[in-house]
Amino acid sequence: PNTTSQAAPTGAAAPALSAWNLVNIELETRFTLTPTGRIEREADPDRSPGPLMFLAGCDGGALVQFSHELEDDLVAELKALSVDEPPLSGPGQVPVHIEQYLDLLGAFGPLQNHLGLSFHLPHRSHAQVSAPLIASGTAEGDHLQATLTREGMPPALVEMGFRDAGDLWAPWCLALQDGQIASLAFAARLGGGGAELGLATLPAFRGLGLAAAATAGWSALPSLADRTLFYSTATSNLASQRVVTKLGLKFIGPTWAISRA
């Protein structure tokens, strides 16, 4: 399906994308695809391996794509099963053939089935809690990046996996508390016409609404104005889902990524 909407007439609001449009854009955002549309890898700066199979549901149907590693005969067998999948628009819904997908992919060794929830993040989303923000691409952001490069990351950030300033994946927006970095919103995936949010809040500052403030600030960055924005989270991440509630984000549908363990 076509994943882009036509430009609105001058002075008119752009038409809202359907859920089916959104899941197609998200596929091209999350992954680098081969010329034939197969998944080559994740679209993150670390160039992480992609899943063997990805399924995204919405009220318009179920979108399925496969790794470039899979033989054509196996893909044909998996596709034949997937055509029976009903629209999967509820957070608790599970693909009808999930066990068969796992069995067919079992030759690749132990597997992980990552269950996710996908939301549309509007530009310039509003957070109830305000906080001082620093964004990439600004003089203040450039100064902070230079300081972190020179002096190293704060220990609390290193403990969370931010080893150096290069782990701040641009474009990013940081929420501060008492002059300290408290929550980080960054581009976990960039591809096609979309961007997917990555979000991390330091343990000492959780529960204060700062993750929502950082997310709202990220959604307003000029460098993201021409991209469709996505907020994705694991079904088990209740803290992340509370941010979704605070921002009032629209649910697109559940996702499943079957990968090597």
Secondary structure, DSSP 8 states (H G I E B T S, - for coil): ---------TTS------HHHHHHHHHHHHEEE-TTS-EEEESSTT--B--SEEEEEETTEEEEEEBTTS-HHHHHHHHHHHTT-----STT---TTHHHHHHHTGGGSSEEEEEEEEEE--TT---SS---EEETTSHHHHHHHHHHHHH---HHHHHTT--SGGGS-SSEEEEEETTEEEEEEEEEEEETTEEEEEEEE-GGGTTSSHHHHHHHHHHT-GGGTTSEEEEEEETT-HHHHHHHHHHT-EEEEEEEEEEE-
